[in-house]
Amino acid sequence: MEASLRKKVLKRGLSERWQSEPMLGTDYGEEEIEVVVATIRASMEPSVGFGFITDEFEVFEREFADYCGTEHAVSICTASVGLEMAMRCLDLQPGDEVICPSINFVAAPMSVLGHGGKLVLCEVDPRTLCADPNDVEKRITPRTRALLITHMNGLSAPMDDFFELAERHPNPDHGPPKVIGDAARAAGGGYKGGKIGKTGWMTIFSFHTMKNMSTLGEGGMITTDDGDIVPRLREMRQFGGEHWGSSYKMTKVQAAVGPVQLRRLDGFISARRKLAEQRTKLLSGCPWLTLPYEPEDCYHSYYMYTMFVPPEWGGKKRDLLISLLDDEYDVECRIFNPPVHKTAPFVARHTEGQELPLSVELGGRIICPPIHPTMSEEDNEYIAAAVWEAVEKIAAEA
Ligand SMILES: Cc1ncc(COP(=O)(O)O)c(C=O)c1O
């Protein structure tokens, strides 16, 4: 981005201050409002109410499963609960291990610890921030029961590598470790021509307010082709039966709004991708930045636009850059995510002695400027100009 263009764009300013992870990650319109109102109206009779698992759930689950290309989908109240349900289905015994990346949101590691698993953290591919199959292989043992892989920041992890690894390292009692995807941030992303969520024993999605699509603030879905596990998931979601259960349902109104957001999801993702492409074009050539990487077999949903500063800037200078962007340019950037074993004390206590030098290094270099499907090209241009100029200032400080 030429200096003269940067100057012009910065002078023009921003139309609004964007949060680094906007509180509403999607867009709502009349159709969502109408379906919400209609669902409330249709539930107002004492004999009707909001029900348990109503038609709205079945429609949403069928449409979501079809979208992902799986046999089944089970709607739930949050992705965190979905991760816990997946862990519970493993019936982990003391000493059973689950491998999970440390560069991660904390929910997946917590789900392992919450269900009695030994959490084994792994390194990520420094280009994608998704779990690195080579490092996972080093950490697999005969006690490994599952690989809990996050599709980080909207990009698919290399799932086929994990299936192949699992086949080569079967658990003596349980067979190949289960490969489970945490796609909380990745609805609408793609892998090898299919959608994220198509492969894996289970894939867990979030419809929290910040996510690629949302169901009125909270919500989630588990996709799977394993018909044998579905009754257990459904029982777990609603008070149990043959198996233990509780109440993990979303509401009928959320289930009704789900298909509307789902129909708009591809549009949200193309808007994110257009902005990411524009930003990458504008920032390419900035010598201090490593820009997002999209492997050929992936279709990035750009939940985050993830960049890296040079290793020698790690930590202090990266933090200065974040402050400068915030204070002088009104551009809020954040770190998605620093290593969980350094930031979550509970996780740290349970992973003492695990060495993850790459994750620690990367944690000091990540910086994510805002991206949102309704952002204008002009605001995106401003953000790119601000990033470039702020980076130049930090570089000049020596
Ligand atoms: C990677 C990842 N996993 C899990 C979750 C948890 O999702 P939920 O808020 O639906 O429980 C999040 C939410 O931010 C996330 O980013």
The ligand as an SDF file (V2000), in Angstrom:
LIG
                    3D

 16 16  0  0  0  0  0  0  0  0999 V2000
  -12.5640  -22.4190   19.4890 C   0  0  0  0  0  0  0  0  0  0  0  0
  -13.7360  -22.2910   20.4200 C   0  0  0  0  0  0  0  0  0  0  0  0
  -14.2260  -23.3970   21.0100 N   0  0  0  0  0  0  0  0  0  0  0  0
  -15.2910  -23.3400   21.8220 C   0  0  0  0  0  0  0  0  0  0  0  0
  -15.9180  -22.1570   22.1070 C   0  0  0  0  0  0  0  0  0  0  0  0
  -17.0820  -22.1300   23.0370 C   0  0  0  0  0  0  0  0  0  0  0  0
  -18.2560  -21.7890   22.3600 O   0  0  0  0  0  0  0  0  0  0  0  0
  -19.5880  -21.4550   23.1860 P   0  0  0  0  0  0  0  0  0  0  0  0
  -19.4840  -20.0150   23.5680 O   0  0  0  0  0  0  0  0  0  0  0  0
  -20.7040  -21.7030   22.2090 O   0  0  0  0  0  0  0  0  0  0  0  0
  -19.6360  -22.3620   24.3360 O   0  0  0  0  0  0  0  0  0  0  0  0
  -15.4510  -20.9790   21.5310 C   0  0  0  0  0  0  0  0  0  0  0  0
  -16.1000  -19.6880   21.8420 C   0  0  0  0  0  0  0  0  0  0  0  0
  -15.5420  -18.6210   21.7700 O   0  0  0  0  0  0  0  0  0  0  0  0
  -14.3330  -21.0470   20.6660 C   0  0  0  0  0  0  0  0  0  0  0  0
  -13.8430  -19.9440   20.0950 O   0  0  0  0  0  0  0  0  0  0  0  0
  1  2  1  0
  2  3  1  0
  2 15  2  0
  3  4  2  0
  4  5  1  0
  5  6  1  0
  5 12  2  0
  6  7  1  0
  7  8  1  0
  8  9  2  0
  8 10  1  0
  8 11  1  0
 12 13  1  0
 12 15  1  0
 13 14  2  0
 15 16  1  0
M  END
$$$$
